[in-house]
Amino acid sequence: MAIVRIESDADERLSDFRNIPDPDLLVRRGLFVAEGRLVVSRLLASGLETRALLLTETALASLDSGTNETFPVYVVPQAVMNDVAGFNFHRGCLALGVRPPARHWREIVAGTNRLRQGYGGPPKLYAKAERQDPACVPKLVVLERVGNVDNVGAIFRNAAAFGVDGVLLQADCADPLYRKAIRTSMAASLQIPYATVPWPDALRELGEAGWATIAMTPARDAPLLRHVAATVGDRPIAIALGHEGDGLTDEASKACSHRARIAMAGGVDSVNVATAAAIALYEVGGRQ
């Protein structure tokens, strides 16, 4: 790392860090922002390309400098950091990462069987005849219209905790590489593969390929998830969750092979979508 100390917010070397609160600008520039020492450290360990760091002296002293990458590390006073970033940022540590190329969703699905074989053209889905060791049964989370970045980040964090192989997103979901999503996920969105999928065709295609696609719903006529999970054997499972207020659309629910609900006390109609994801993943993870 090349350490450069800068005292003025007008220095042109800091131009990439300006207007960080504007997510559309960052996407157009092919960048994302990681903030906070722990998240930045995980970015540096992730294998993704880092463009530059912006740090205070205090943050520099606590950052592991073991990386061999040659990106610049700009060390500035706190006031300069605030002026350049466009808001009062008190964590003292920002990083610019380069957005990786978009993945094909079938590549993620094919990777869940842990064979990691090369392929030509669109990857094959999990074959119906295949059966896995129970400890390696594939799991996906599939999201429809989950627009709150904190919820998306929390879902990625939960997905990492419960060994999910990938996250598939309908096009209206919040960006997993938005800085708040990365922060809430504790950098899990930098590590778990994800892709945007054709909707709801991807759900149908997964079902046709042998996946148990489970539409989560608060509807009282749906069976309990623990009962559904007990019926699917060692089939790979995709948990589908929908919009924070409306849930999954009817179209998405009908494209799934199963419906299921989480057991809740009377008088409570639902829980937060990220909480629902955590409970659902815990229940399907224990079905063996």
Backbone as CSV, one residue per row, in Angstrom:
resi,resn,N_x,N_y,N_z,CA_x,CA_y,CA_z,C_x,C_y,C_z
1,MET,0.847,-1.195,0.000,0.000,0.000,0.000,0.879,1.240,0.000
2,ALA,0.503,2.210,-0.813,1.245,3.465,-0.880,0.527,4.510,-0.023
3,ILE,1.131,4.906,1.087,0.508,5.843,2.023,0.809,7.272,1.603
4,VAL,-0.266,8.057,1.438,-0.140,9.451,1.007,-0.922,10.314,1.987
5,ARG,-0.259,11.275,2.614,-0.936,12.170,3.553,-1.351,13.447,2.828
6,ILE,-2.632,13.790,3.013,-3.215,14.944,2.325,-3.905,15.824,3.360
7,GLU,-3.736,17.127,3.241,-4.291,18.058,4.221,-5.453,18.888,3.688
8,SER,-5.705,18.846,2.389,-6.730,19.717,1.789,-7.807,18.887,1.113
9,ASP,-9.070,19.288,1.325,-10.166,18.580,0.664,-10.252,18.912,-0.823
10,ALA,-9.471,19.895,-1.280,-9.470,20.274,-2.693,-8.511,19.431,-3.521
11,ASP,-7.742,18.578,-2.887,-6.756,17.769,-3.599,-7.459,16.832,-4.577
12,GLU,-7.067,16.875,-5.846,-7.737,16.106,-6.890,-7.578,14.602,-6.711
13,ARG,-6.573,14.198,-5.949,-6.389,12.760,-5.737,-7.534,12.148,-4.940
14,LEU,-8.325,12.991,-4.307,-9.456,12.513,-3.522,-10.769,12.521,-4.313
15,SER,-10.704,12.791,-5.598,-11.937,13.000,-6.374,-12.842,11.773,-6.409
16,ASP,-12.261,10.577,-6.390,-13.100,9.376,-6.444,-13.956,9.210,-5.192
17,PHE,-13.573,9.868,-4.093,-14.320,9.742,-2.835,-15.411,10.799,-2.678
18,ARG,-15.545,11.684,-3.639,-16.543,12.741,-3.506,-17.939,12.199,-3.819
19,ASN,-18.934,12.752,-3.137,-20.347,12.417,-3.372,-20.640,10.933,-3.135
20,ILE,-20.004,10.370,-2.120,-20.228,8.971,-1.779,-21.696,8.665,-1.483
21,PRO,-22.487,9.587,-0.912,-23.899,9.253,-0.657,-24.740,9.032,-1.912
22,ASP,-24.202,9.319,-3.104,-24.960,9.168,-4.344,-24.710,7.765,-4.916
23,PRO,-25.598,6.797,-4.667,-25.331,5.419,-5.114,-25.338,5.277,-6.628
24,ASP,-26.187,6.041,-7.323,-26.248,5.929,-8.780,-24.931,6.370,-9.422
25,LEU,-24.318,7.409,-8.859,-23.036,7.883,-9.374,-21.972,6.798,-9.220
26,LEU,-21.959,6.143,-8.072,-20.979,5.082,-7.848,-21.179,3.922,-8.828
27,VAL,-22.425,3.552,-9.066,-22.696,2.464,-10.002,-22.211,2.843,-11.390
28,ARG,-22.470,4.083,-11.822,-22.024,4.525,-13.144,-20.512,4.488,-13.259
29,ARG,-19.831,4.721,-12.160,-18.371,4.694,-12.159,-17.796,3.302,-11.925
30,GLY,-18.672,2.326,-11.741,-18.224,0.962,-11.556,-17.570,0.712,-10.217
31,LEU,-18.018,1.453,-9.183,-17.397,1.368,-7.866,-18.433,1.054,-6.794
32,PHE,-17.954,0.646,-5.622,-18.777,0.557,-4.422,-17.942,1.042,-3.245
33,VAL,-18.611,1.329,-2.126,-17.940,1.871,-0.946,-18.079,0.903,0.214
34,ALA,-16.966,0.631,0.865,-16.960,-0.104,2.131,-16.564,0.870,3.227
35,GLU,-17.247,0.812,4.367,-16.985,1.768,5.430,-16.820,1.052,6.770
36,GLY,-15.928,1.577,7.588,-15.657,0.970,8.880,-14.482,0.009,8.797
37,ARG,-13.737,-0.091,9.887,-12.471,-0.841,9.855,-12.667,-2.327,9.612
38,LEU,-13.668,-2.929,10.266,-13.886,-4.360,10.089,-14.312,-4.679,8.665
39,VAL,-15.253,-3.910,8.133,-15.745,-4.161,6.778,-14.637,-3.944,5.757
40,VAL,-13.849,-2.883,5.927,-12.748,-2.618,4.994,-11.711,-3.741,5.065
41,SER,-11.422,-4.219,6.259,-10.486,-5.335,6.386,-10.990,-6.563,5.641
42,ARG,-12.295,-6.802,5.696,-12.861,-7.951,4.991,-12.842,-7.738,3.476
43,LEU,-13.018,-6.503,3.035,-12.869,-6.209,1.615,-11.450,-6.554,1.168
44,LEU,-10.454,-6.128,1.936,-9.063,-6.373,1.552,-8.757,-7.867,1.493
45,ALA,-9.479,-8.658,2.281,-9.246,-10.105,2.299,-10.129,-10.864,1.313
46,SER,-11.042,-10.156,0.642,-12.063,-10.818,-0.164,-11.585,-11.253,-1.541
47,GLY,-10.503,-10.669,-2.028,-10.067,-10.940,-3.388,-10.639,-9.987,-4.405
48,LEU,-11.609,-9.152,-4.010,-12.124,-8.122,-4.904,-11.107,-6.995,-5.030
49,GLU,-11.171,-6.301,-6.140,-10.211,-5.218,-6.388,-10.550,-3.993,-5.548
50,THR,-9.556,-3.433,-4.891,-9.699,-2.194,-4.122,-9.054,-1.059,-4.901
51,ARG,-9.788,0.038,-5.098,-9.265,1.175,-5.843,-8.387,2.059,-4.947
52,ALA,-8.882,2.383,-3.741,-8.142,3.274,-2.844,-8.772,3.232,-1.461
53,LEU,-8.022,3.656,-0.453,-8.525,3.818,0.904,-8.428,5.284,1.296
54,LEU,-9.367,5.706,2.157,-9.353,7.049,2.750,-9.469,6.866,4.251
55,LEU,-8.415,7.255,4.983,-8.330,6.952,6.401,-7.917,8.171,7.212
56,THR,-8.294,8.153,8.487,-7.681,9.057,9.451,-6.428,8.376,10.006
57,GLU,-5.615,9.151,10.708,-4.405,8.575,11.303,-4.744,7.451,12.277
58,THR,-5.817,7.637,13.049,-6.209,6.613,14.018,-6.583,5.314,13.322
59,ALA,-7.339,5.418,12.233,-7.742,4.225,11.495,-6.538,3.549,10.848
60,LEU,-5.603,4.337,10.352,-4.403,3.770,9.741,-3.638,2.913,10.741
61,ALA,-3.540,3.388,11.963,-2.774,2.673,12.989,-3.386,1.315,13.312
62,SER,-4.699,1.179,13.114,-5.374,-0.073,13.478,-5.576,-1.007,12.301
63,LEU,-5.213,-0.577,11.083,-5.482,-1.370,9.891,-4.333,-2.328,9.616
64,ASP,-4.682,-3.552,9.308,-3.669,-4.546,8.951,-3.087,-4.183,7.595
65,SER,-1.789,-3.983,7.543,-1.139,-3.559,6.295,-0.467,-4.724,5.579
66,GLY,-0.939,-5.948,5.836,-0.295,-7.129,5.275,-0.574,-7.364,3.800
67,THR,-1.505,-6.624,3.198,-1.826,-6.849,1.798,-0.671,-6.441,0.894
68,ASN,-0.537,-7.141,-0.241,0.512,-6.839,-1.213,0.016,-5.944,-2.327
69,GLU,-1.259,-5.535,-2.275,-1.806,-4.687,-3.323,-1.157,-3.303,-3.278
70,THR,-1.212,-2.627,-4.414,-0.482,-1.359,-4.548,-1.396,-0.141,-4.669
71,PHE,-2.610,-0.237,-4.204,-3.524,0.901,-4.280,-3.069,2.005,-3.306
72,PRO,-3.482,3.251,-3.581,-3.111,4.340,-2.673,-3.949,4.348,-1.398
73,VAL,-3.327,4.758,-0.312,-3.991,4.939,0.972,-3.843,6.402,1.344
74,TYR,-4.948,7.141,1.249,-4.924,8.570,1.551,-5.257,8.777,3.022
75,VAL,-4.360,9.409,3.742,-4.535,9.676,5.162,-4.824,11.158,5.337
76,VAL,-5.978,11.458,5.937,-6.450,12.840,6.004,-6.968,13.152,7.405
77,PRO,-7.058,14.450,7.752,-7.741,14.823,8.998,-9.235,14.494,8.901
78,GLN,-9.877,14.332,10.067,-11.301,13.995,10.083,-12.139,15.019,9.335
79,ALA,-11.837,16.299,9.476,-12.616,17.339,8.801,-12.526,17.204,7.288
80,VAL,-11.366,16.853,6.779,-11.209,16.661,5.336,-12.022,15.455,4.876
81,MET,-11.993,14.396,5.657,-12.796,13.217,5.306,-14.274,13.579,5.216
82,ASN,-14.778,14.324,6.181,-16.190,14.708,6.169,-16.525,15.542,4.950
83,ASP,-15.664,16.511,4.621,-15.923,17.403,3.491,-15.892,16.648,2.170
84,VAL,-14.952,15.748,2.018,-14.829,15.005,0.766,-15.981,14.012,0.609
85,ALA,-16.300,13.285,1.684,-17.347,12.265,1.601,-18.736,12.874,1.437
86,GLY,-18.926,14.093,1.943,-20.215,14.754,1.816,-21.139,14.542,2.993
87,PHE,-20.645,13.956,4.081,-21.425,13.793,5.295,-20.449,13.586,6.455
88,ASN,-20.946,13.734,7.672,-20.096,13.562,8.843,-19.871,12.077,9.081
89,PHE,-18.698,11.622,8.761,-18.367,10.207,8.824,-17.381,9.978,9.958
90,HIS,-17.799,9.276,10.979,-17.004,9.183,12.199,-16.254,7.861,12.347
91,ARG,-16.370,6.966,11.366,-15.671,5.685,11.497,-14.212,5.776,11.072
92,GLY,-13.853,6.831,10.349,-12.455,7.078,10.023,-11.848,6.178,8.978
93,CYS,-12.669,5.397,8.267,-12.116,4.407,7.340,-13.093,4.170,6.190
94,LEU,-12.697,4.522,4.990,-13.495,4.304,3.788,-12.631,3.606,2.744
95,ALA,-13.261,2.774,1.951,-12.558,2.116,0.848,-13.429,2.165,-0.398
96,LEU,-12.796,2.330,-1.533,-13.471,2.213,-2.813,-13.103,0.872,-3.433
97,GLY,-14.104,0.073,-3.714,-13.893,-1.201,-4.391,-14.402,-1.126,-5.813
98,VAL,-13.866,-1.964,-6.661,-14.304,-2.042,-8.054,-15.373,-3.117,-8.163
99,ARG,-16.521,-2.739,-8.721,-17.610,-3.706,-8.856,-17.180,-4.874,-9.740
100,PRO,-17.379,-6.091,-9.259,-17.029,-7.251,-10.091,-18.026,-7.407,-11.230
101,PRO,-17.652,-8.130,-12.270,-18.608,-8.379,-13.364,-19.842,-9.092,-12.841
102,ALA,-20.994,-8.768,-13.435,-22.234,-9.430,-13.032,-22.151,-10.923,-13.314
103,ARG,-22.636,-11.721,-12.369,-22.653,-13.168,-12.545,-23.917,-13.612,-13.267
104,HIS,-23.814,-14.707,-13.978,-25.003,-15.363,-14.517,-25.621,-16.173,-13.389
105,TRP,-26.924,-16.091,-13.217,-27.545,-16.757,-12.069,-27.373,-18.265,-12.119
106,ARG,-27.330,-18.818,-13.329,-27.141,-20.267,-13.423,-25.734,-20.672,-12.978
107,GLU,-24.797,-19.792,-13.121,-23.442,-20.072,-12.625,-23.461,-20.276,-11.114
108,ILE,-24.244,-19.445,-10.424,-24.337,-19.575,-8.966,-25.030,-20.877,-8.592
109,VAL,-26.118,-21.184,-9.302,-26.845,-22.419,-9.017,-25.959,-23.632,-9.285
110,ALA,-25.239,-23.615,-10.395,-24.354,-24.732,-10.718,-23.255,-24.876,-9.675
111,GLY,-22.806,-23.779,-9.116,-21.747,-23.825,-8.114,-22.181,-24.396,-6.794
112,THR,-23.481,-24.481,-6.546,-23.940,-24.968,-5.249,-23.667,-26.448,-5.042
113,ASN,-23.409,-27.201,-6.112,-23.141,-28.629,-5.921,-21.690,-28.890,-5.535
114,ARG,-20.913,-27.786,-5.428,-19.539,-27.832,-4.945,-18.592,-28.625,-5.843
115,LEU,-19.048,-28.913,-7.054,-18.141,-29.544,-8.003,-17.228,-28.508,-8.639
116,ARG,-17.762,-27.279,-8.812,-17.001,-26.151,-9.345,-16.335,-26.500,-10.669
117,GLN,-17.015,-27.266,-11.509,-16.426,-27.625,-12.786,-16.596,-26.486,-13.771
118,GLY,-15.665,-26.415,-14.726,-15.790,-25.420,-15.777,-16.971,-25.733,-16.664
119,TYR,-17.388,-24.739,-17.434,-18.543,-24.963,-18.287,-18.405,-24.109,-19.534
120,GLY,-19.105,-24.523,-20.554,-19.194,-23.728,-21.755,-20.635,-23.323,-21.958
121,GLY,-20.894,-22.050,-22.100,-22.260,-21.567,-22.201,-22.920,-21.508,-20.849
122,PRO,-24.235,-21.316,-20.811,-24.943,-21.246,-19.532,-24.758,-22.520,-18.731
123,PRO,-24.417,-22.423,-17.451,-24.187,-23.621,-16.639,-25.459,-24.446,-16.461
124,LYS,-25.290,-25.726,-16.223,-26.413,-26.597,-15.949,-26.907,-26.383,-14.524
125,LEU,-28.182,-26.616,-14.315,-28.735,-26.575,-12.973,-28.491,-27.897,-12.272
126,TYR,-28.747,-27.884,-10.974,-28.617,-29.101,-10.156,-29.503,-30.189,-10.745
127,ALA,-28.930,-31.328,-11.069,-29.679,-32.383,-11.746,-30.621,-33.105,-10.790
128,LYS,-31.771,-33.497,-11.292,-32.763,-34.163,-10.445,-32.229,-35.456,-9.833
129,ALA,-31.422,-36.168,-10.570,-30.974,-37.464,-10.094,-29.865,-37.370,-9.044
130,GLU,-29.216,-36.210,-8.924,-28.092,-36.085,-7.998,-28.583,-36.063,-6.555
131,ARG,-27.771,-36.652,-5.666,-28.057,-36.589,-4.251,-26.777,-36.251,-3.515
132,GLN,-26.847,-35.395,-2.544,-25.686,-34.864,-1.860,-25.575,-35.425,-0.448
133,ASP,-24.364,-35.396,0.087,-24.175,-35.597,1.513,-25.037,-34.577,2.241
134,PRO,-25.771,-34.957,3.295,-26.662,-34.011,3.978,-25.966,-32.730,4.423
135,ALA,-24.686,-32.824,4.787,-23.977,-31.632,5.247,-23.734,-30.650,4.126
136,CYS,-23.862,-31.114,2.876,-23.555,-30.254,1.730,-24.778,-29.959,0.878
137,VAL,-25.967,-30.212,1.391,-27.168,-29.932,0.605,-27.209,-28.447,0.258
138,PRO,-27.348,-28.093,-1.012,-27.314,-26.681,-1.404,-28.499,-25.893,-0.856
139,LYS,-28.243,-24.628,-0.593,-29.288,-23.701,-0.135,-29.109,-22.368,-0.853
140,LEU,-30.229,-21.824,-1.289,-30.264,-20.487,-1.889,-31.310,-19.648,-1.174
141,VAL,-31.097,-18.347,-1.159,-32.127,-17.389,-0.779,-32.524,-16.631,-2.040
142,VAL,-33.834,-16.499,-2.249,-34.348,-15.810,-3.430,-35.224,-14.649,-2.954
143,LEU,-34.942,-13.449,-3.424,-35.639,-12.256,-2.947,-36.413,-11.575,-4.071
144,GLU,-37.625,-11.150,-3.727,-38.464,-10.391,-4.658,-38.817,-9.044,-4.049
145,ARG,-38.436,-7.969,-4.710,-38.816,-6.592,-4.355,-38.450,-6.234,-2.901
146,VAL,-37.364,-6.758,-2.390,-36.886,-6.351,-1.063,-36.048,-5.091,-1.282
147,GLY,-36.657,-3.949,-1.013,-36.065,-2.681,-1.425,-35.288,-1.952,-0.364
148,ASN,-35.383,-2.378,0.888,-34.674,-1.696,1.965,-33.245,-2.233,2.050
149,VAL,-32.261,-1.336,1.943,-30.868,-1.790,1.891,-30.436,-2.455,3.195
150,ASP,-30.966,-1.992,4.321,-30.621,-2.626,5.590,-31.144,-4.055,5.643
151,ASN,-32.349,-4.279,5.113,-32.880,-5.643,5.080,-32.062,-6.542,4.166
152,VAL,-31.692,-6.026,2.998,-30.872,-6.827,2.086,-29.539,-7.168,2.745
153,GLY,-28.921,-6.178,3.395,-27.660,-6.444,4.072,-27.807,-7.468,5.181
154,ALA,-28.865,-7.348,5.979,-29.092,-8.298,7.070,-29.365,-9.693,6.536
155,ILE,-30.065,-9.803,5.422,-30.317,-11.117,4.827,-29.008,-11.761,4.382
156,PHE,-28.114,-10.987,3.801,-26.811,-11.540,3.422,-26.035,-11.987,4.657
157,ARG,-26.109,-11.214,5.723,-25.408,-11.612,6.952,-25.981,-12.918,7.489
158,ASN,-27.303,-13.037,7.480,-27.937,-14.273,7.922,-27.588,-15.436,6.992
159,ALA,-27.553,-15.146,5.695,-27.209,-16.185,4.726,-25.808,-16.730,4.994
160,ALA,-24.878,-15.845,5.324,-23.519,-16.291,5.639,-23.514,-17.147,6.899
161,ALA,-24.303,-16.742,7.891,-24.324,-17.472,9.163,-24.869,-18.890,9.009
162,PHE,-25.775,-19.091,8.056,-26.417,-20.405,7.922,-25.958,-21.159,6.676
163,GLY,-24.821,-20.767,6.127,-24.200,-21.559,5.070,-24.911,-21.541,3.739
164,VAL,-25.534,-20.410,3.392,-26.216,-20.291,2.103,-25.178,-20.162,0.983
165,ASP,-25.458,-20.814,-0.140,-24.509,-20.845,-1.247,-24.619,-19.650,-2.181
166,GLY,-25.768,-18.979,-2.189,-25.932,-17.837,-3.074,-27.262,-17.161,-2.830
167,VAL,-27.364,-15.926,-3.304,-28.592,-15.145,-3.193,-29.001,-14.722,-4.599
168,LEU,-30.248,-15.002,-4.945,-30.811,-14.613,-6.239,-31.813,-13.498,-6.014
169,LEU,-31.723,-12.445,-6.832,-32.536,-11.258,-6.608,-33.367,-10.919,-7.834
170,GLN,-34.643,-10.679,-7.603,-35.485,-10.082,-8.631,-35.023,-8.641,-8.847
171,ALA,-35.267,-8.095,-10.011,-34.620,-6.852,-10.432,-34.940,-5.634,-9.559
172,ASP,-36.041,-5.656,-8.802,-36.415,-4.494,-8.004,-35.806,-4.504,-6.603
173,CYS,-34.965,-5.464,-6.287,-34.336,-5.502,-4.964,-33.245,-4.442,-4.849
174,ALA,-32.964,-4.037,-3.620,-31.896,-3.092,-3.362,-30.546,-3.705,-3.717
175,ASP,-29.606,-2.855,-4.032,-28.273,-3.244,-4.465,-27.468,-3.813,-3.287
176,PRO,-27.016,-5.067,-3.356,-26.209,-5.612,-2.258,-24.876,-4.903,-2.064
177,LEU,-24.439,-4.124,-3.056,-23.179,-3.397,-2.934,-23.390,-1.922,-2.598
178,TYR,-24.607,-1.543,-2.228,-24.798,-0.212,-1.669,-24.083,-0.185,-0.319
179,ARG,-23.498,0.956,0.050,-22.606,0.974,1.218,-23.321,0.555,2.505
180,LYS,-24.593,0.930,2.670,-25.309,0.528,3.882,-25.595,-0.968,3.883
181,ALA,-25.838,-1.534,2.714,-26.057,-2.979,2.640,-24.778,-3.727,2.993
182,ILE,-23.654,-3.249,2.480,-22.373,-3.887,2.811,-22.106,-3.790,4.304
183,ARG,-22.351,-2.608,4.868,-22.093,-2.410,6.299,-23.001,-3.295,7.146
184,THR,-24.297,-3.343,6.827,-25.238,-4.151,7.607,-24.930,-5.636,7.476
185,SER,-24.442,-6.028,6.310,-24.109,-7.444,6.097,-22.791,-7.834,6.738
186,MET,-22.068,-6.864,7.296,-20.714,-7.106,7.816,-19.833,-7.705,6.725
187,ALA,-20.015,-7.178,5.525,-19.236,-7.541,4.331,-19.620,-8.892,3.744
188,ALA,-20.701,-9.525,4.234,-21.124,-10.795,3.641,-21.540,-10.624,2.186
189,SER,-22.047,-9.443,1.827,-22.443,-9.224,0.434,-21.236,-9.112,-0.500
190,LEU,-20.032,-9.031,0.075,-18.811,-9.084,-0.722,-18.328,-10.515,-0.907
191,GLN,-18.919,-11.443,-0.167,-18.420,-12.816,-0.142,-19.397,-13.832,-0.716
192,ILE,-20.689,-13.629,-0.498,-21.687,-14.596,-0.977,-22.035,-14.273,-2.430
193,PRO,-21.969,-15.247,-3.328,-22.332,-14.983,-4.724,-23.797,-14.565,-4.844
194,TYR,-24.062,-13.639,-5.740,-25.451,-13.224,-5.979,-25.605,-12.837,-7.442
195,ALA,-26.857,-12.833,-7.883,-27.154,-12.449,-9.262,-28.610,-12.041,-9.364
196,THR,-28.898,-11.237,-10.360,-30.277,-10.887,-10.711,-30.825,-11.972,-11.629
197,VAL,-32.105,-12.314,-11.420,-32.683,-13.447,-12.145,-33.900,-13.019,-12.954
198,PRO,-34.214,-13.770,-14.024,-35.487,-13.552,-14.720,-36.627,-13.963,-13.807
199,TRP,-37.672,-13.158,-13.776,-38.708,-13.355,-12.754,-40.085,-13.538,-13.357
200,PRO,-40.836,-14.531,-12.868,-40.475,-15.571,-11.896,-39.943,-16.847,-12.546
201,ASP,-39.487,-16.712,-13.800,-39.056,-17.901,-14.535,-37.967,-18.677,-13.806
202,ALA,-37.092,-17.953,-13.087,-36.007,-18.639,-12.381,-36.555,-19.604,-11.335
203,LEU,-37.638,-19.218,-10.654,-38.239,-20.103,-9.664,-38.769,-21.374,-10.323
204,ARG,-39.414,-21.215,-11.461,-39.940,-22.389,-12.166,-38.799,-23.295,-12.624
205,GLU,-37.745,-22.676,-13.130,-36.626,-23.456,-13.636,-35.932,-24.223,-12.513
206,LEU,-35.804,-23.592,-11.360,-35.230,-24.301,-10.216,-36.092,-25.507,-9.844
207,GLY,-37.409,-25.304,-9.799,-38.305,-26.411,-9.467,-38.206,-27.546,-10.460
208,GLU,-38.130,-27.212,-11.731,-38.029,-28.242,-12.766,-36.712,-29.004,-12.661
209,ALA,-35.695,-28.366,-12.095,-34.383,-28.999,-11.955,-34.239,-29.766,-10.651
210,GLY,-35.315,-29.858,-9.872,-35.281,-30.676,-8.675,-35.152,-29.927,-7.370
211,TRP,-35.106,-28.619,-7.412,-35.038,-27.841,-6.180,-36.403,-27.774,-5.511
212,ALA,-36.395,-27.780,-4.186,-37.598,-27.460,-3.421,-37.614,-25.945,-3.250
213,THR,-38.508,-25.292,-3.959,-38.604,-23.833,-3.886,-39.743,-23.483,-2.942
214,ILE,-39.418,-22.825,-1.846,-40.382,-22.611,-0.764,-40.729,-21.126,-0.671
215,ALA,-41.984,-20.812,-0.939,-42.476,-19.439,-0.845,-42.876,-19.157,0.599
216,MET,-42.173,-18.250,1.254,-42.507,-17.902,2.625,-43.686,-16.938,2.647
217,THR,-44.643,-17.217,3.525,-45.859,-16.413,3.617,-46.341,-16.395,5.065
218,PRO,-46.997,-15.307,5.492,-47.606,-15.316,6.825,-49.001,-15.919,6.842
219,ALA,-49.491,-16.370,5.689,-50.863,-16.884,5.598,-51.063,-18.077,6.515
220,ARG,-52.137,-18.054,7.301,-52.386,-19.099,8.295,-52.755,-20.439,7.663
221,ASP,-53.150,-20.437,6.382,-53.498,-21.712,5.754,-52.270,-22.420,5.184
222,ALA,-51.112,-21.783,5.246,-49.883,-22.418,4.771,-49.340,-23.358,5.846
223,PRO,-48.735,-24.459,5.461,-48.161,-25.371,6.461,-46.938,-24.743,7.130
224,LEU,-46.616,-25.207,8.322,-45.428,-24.723,9.008,-44.170,-25.147,8.249
225,LEU,-43.186,-24.262,8.242,-41.963,-24.530,7.497,-41.278,-25.810,7.980
226,ARG,-41.269,-26.039,9.283,-40.586,-27.231,9.782,-41.220,-28.507,9.210
227,HIS,-42.536,-28.457,8.974,-43.203,-29.626,8.396,-42.861,-29.773,6.917
228,VAL,-42.817,-28.644,6.214,-42.450,-28.685,4.799,-41.016,-29.181,4.643
229,ALA,-40.118,-28.645,5.468,-38.704,-29.022,5.369,-38.501,-30.511,5.594
230,ALA,-39.339,-31.104,6.446,-39.203,-32.531,6.740,-39.612,-33.412,5.571
231,THR,-40.346,-32.845,4.608,-40.851,-33.650,3.493,-39.943,-33.637,2.272
232,VAL,-38.957,-32.755,2.237,-38.200,-32.576,0.994,-36.935,-33.422,0.942
233,GLY,-36.644,-34.171,2.001,-35.491,-35.048,1.993,-34.198,-34.282,1.811
234,ASP,-33.334,-34.799,0.927,-32.054,-34.134,0.713,-32.047,-33.285,-0.557
235,ARG,-33.234,-32.912,-1.015,-33.296,-32.011,-2.174,-32.704,-30.654,-1.809
236,PRO,-32.075,-29.966,-2.754,-31.616,-28.602,-2.489,-32.816,-27.684,-2.268
237,ILE,-32.631,-26.675,-1.444,-33.744,-25.800,-1.053,-33.449,-24.354,-1.429
238,ALA,-34.453,-23.706,-1.990,-34.409,-22.263,-2.247,-35.540,-21.617,-1.457
239,ILE,-35.177,-20.728,-0.527,-36.155,-20.011,0.284,-36.469,-18.686,-0.395
240,ALA,-37.734,-18.475,-0.754,-38.150,-17.255,-1.441,-38.866,-16.327,-0.470
241,LEU,-38.417,-15.087,-0.406,-39.009,-14.073,0.470,-39.298,-12.819,-0.344
242,GLY,-40.360,-12.106,0.073,-40.802,-10.987,-0.732,-40.772,-9.642,-0.033
243,HIS,-41.360,-8.692,-0.675,-41.428,-7.280,-0.271,-41.765,-7.128,1.206
244,GLU,-41.134,-6.123,1.841,-41.278,-5.921,3.282,-42.734,-5.766,3.722
245,GLY,-43.567,-5.154,2.901,-44.961,-4.956,3.278,-45.911,-5.949,2.642
246,ASP,-45.713,-6.228,1.358,-46.656,-7.037,0.592,-46.272,-8.508,0.496
247,GLY,-45.046,-8.844,0.831,-44.597,-10.222,0.675,-44.391,-10.589,-0.783
248,LEU,-44.416,-11.876,-1.063,-44.268,-12.349,-2.436,-45.530,-12.071,-3.239
249,THR,-45.360,-11.794,-4.506,-46.515,-11.655,-5.389,-47.146,-13.023,-5.606
250,ASP,-48.405,-13.024,-6.005,-49.085,-14.285,-6.304,-48.345,-15.047,-7.400
251,GLU,-47.838,-14.311,-8.373,-47.125,-14.938,-9.480,-45.899,-15.702,-8.973
252,ALA,-45.164,-15.082,-8.053,-43.975,-15.739,-7.511,-44.351,-16.947,-6.653
253,SER,-45.373,-16.788,-5.829,-45.797,-17.901,-4.974,-46.228,-19.109,-5.793
254,LYS,-46.963,-18.856,-6.871,-47.433,-19.955,-7.709,-46.290,-20.629,-8.457
255,ALA,-45.195,-19.897,-8.665,-44.033,-20.473,-9.354,-43.208,-21.370,-8.445
256,CYS,-43.471,-21.337,-7.136,-42.735,-22.165,-6.177,-43.409,-23.523,-6.005
257,SER,-42.632,-24.490,-5.582,-43.174,-25.830,-5.388,-43.877,-25.993,-4.044
258,HIS,-43.575,-25.128,-3.061,-44.160,-25.223,-1.731,-44.462,-23.822,-1.191
259,ARG,-45.440,-23.760,-0.290,-45.669,-22.570,0.539,-45.398,-22.964,1.986
260,ALA,-44.949,-21.991,2.782,-44.685,-22.319,4.187,-44.729,-21.053,5.019
261,ARG,-45.028,-21.235,6.309,-45.033,-20.118,7.241,-44.207,-20.474,8.473
262,ILE,-43.841,-19.444,9.199,-43.121,-19.598,10.462,-44.138,-19.578,11.592
263,ALA,-43.979,-20.445,12.577,-44.882,-20.458,13.728,-44.704,-19.180,14.537
264,MET,-45.821,-18.477,14.796,-45.787,-17.229,15.563,-46.947,-17.201,16.545
265,ALA,-46.807,-16.379,17.560,-47.870,-16.224,18.558,-49.103,-15.611,17.923
266,GLY,-50.253,-15.902,18.490,-51.492,-15.319,18.007,-51.482,-13.800,18.105
267,GLY,-52.083,-13.161,17.131,-52.143,-11.709,17.112,-50.962,-11.051,16.435
268,VAL,-49.971,-11.836,16.045,-48.814,-11.309,15.313,-48.890,-11.842,13.894
269,ASP,-48.922,-10.932,12.917,-49.150,-11.395,11.550,-47.866,-11.635,10.771
270,SER,-46.735,-11.067,11.206,-45.507,-11.251,10.436,-44.314,-10.766,11.245
271,VAL,-43.112,-11.068,10.749,-41.878,-10.520,11.296,-41.119,-9.847,10.167
272,ASN,-40.099,-9.077,10.518,-39.256,-8.435,9.521,-38.693,-9.479,8.554
273,VAL,-38.528,-9.104,7.287,-38.124,-10.061,6.265,-36.743,-10.656,6.554
274,ALA,-35.829,-9.862,7.103,-34.512,-10.409,7.433,-34.605,-11.390,8.598
275,THR,-35.472,-11.080,9.561,-35.703,-12.011,10.668,-36.320,-13.306,10.154
276,ALA,-37.280,-13.165,9.253,-37.907,-14.356,8.667,-36.875,-15.207,7.935
277,ALA,-35.963,-14.561,7.229,-34.921,-15.303,6.515,-34.066,-16.105,7.492
278,ALA,-33.681,-15.469,8.612,-32.839,-16.155,9.595,-33.565,-17.369,10.178
279,ILE,-34.832,-17.192,10.561,-35.590,-18.305,11.139,-35.761,-19.426,10.126
280,ALA,-36.091,-19.055,8.897,-36.306,-20.060,7.856,-35.030,-20.846,7.583
281,LEU,-33.916,-20.172,7.512,-32.659,-20.864,7.236,-32.264,-21.779,8.384
282,TYR,-32.546,-21.346,9.595,-32.268,-22.193,10.757,-33.123,-23.469,10.700
283,GLU,-34.400,-23.308,10.365,-35.290,-24.470,10.350,-34.940,-25.454,9.244
284,VAL,-34.651,-24.944,8.043,-34.321,-25.888,6.963,-32.936,-26.498,7.185
285,GLY,-32.051,-25.785,7.860,-30.726,-26.315,8.132,-30.739,-27.476,9.090
286,GLY,-31.772,-27.563,9.921,-31.866,-28.648,10.887,-32.754,-29.785,10.444
287,ARG,-33.178,-29.786,9.167,-34.168,-30.782,8.766,-33.599,-32.181,8.672
288,GLN,-32.261,-32.310,8.639,-31.702,-33.650,8.558,-31.701,-34.323,9.927
